[in-house]
């Protein structure tokens, strides 16, 4: 019994408190370690960002020069394309004007070629009249030439002459150059053709110049 050790409660409590304190310190250190590790891990990316930021100005300093050179090259190419297009358009405009003028100048070429034989016929008729002095033969020759010309122009070119004598007066076809009032008619009527009118296809290209007979007004009589 005497050999049993006597434990001091105060010391035991003190040891317990020290043990708890050590445990709390260890726990705090353990809790601090992840944060320390995290901070250490974050230091490297930050340093990389700083290094990147420090390197970026050098890259950006060279980039505008390259972009400026590229833009100048593009501008030169566009300017060259513009000059080429402008030259092509000017050539096209001149060619169009020239072709239009040629078309205007030679538009009636085929018609004139058809008229040349008629002119030849007139020349032969005139020479024949000079030697033979035969009026009847000359008259028949000129009549045949006129019929041939009229038929050719109508069949090939659509030029048709129309007669107006005895037809009702039509202001879309006739031009009245003389008027006369008379009895026995109910409407204005063409009496004589002074100049023949012509159609080209379905369009009047020359009005006929005519003398028109007008009906007398009812209830009006000459008291002379």
ABEGO torsion letter per residue (X at the ends): XAABBBBBAAAAAAAAAAAAAAAAAAAAAAAAAAAAAAAAAAAAAAAAAAAAAAAAAAAAAAAAAAAAAAAAAAAAAAAAAAAAAAAAAAAAAAAAAAAAAAAAAAAAAAAAAAAAAAAAAAAAAAAAAAAAGBAAAAAAAAAAAAAAAAAAAAAAAGBBBBBABGBBBBAAABBBABBBBBBGBABBBBABBABBBBBBEABBABBBBBBBBBBBBBGBBBAX
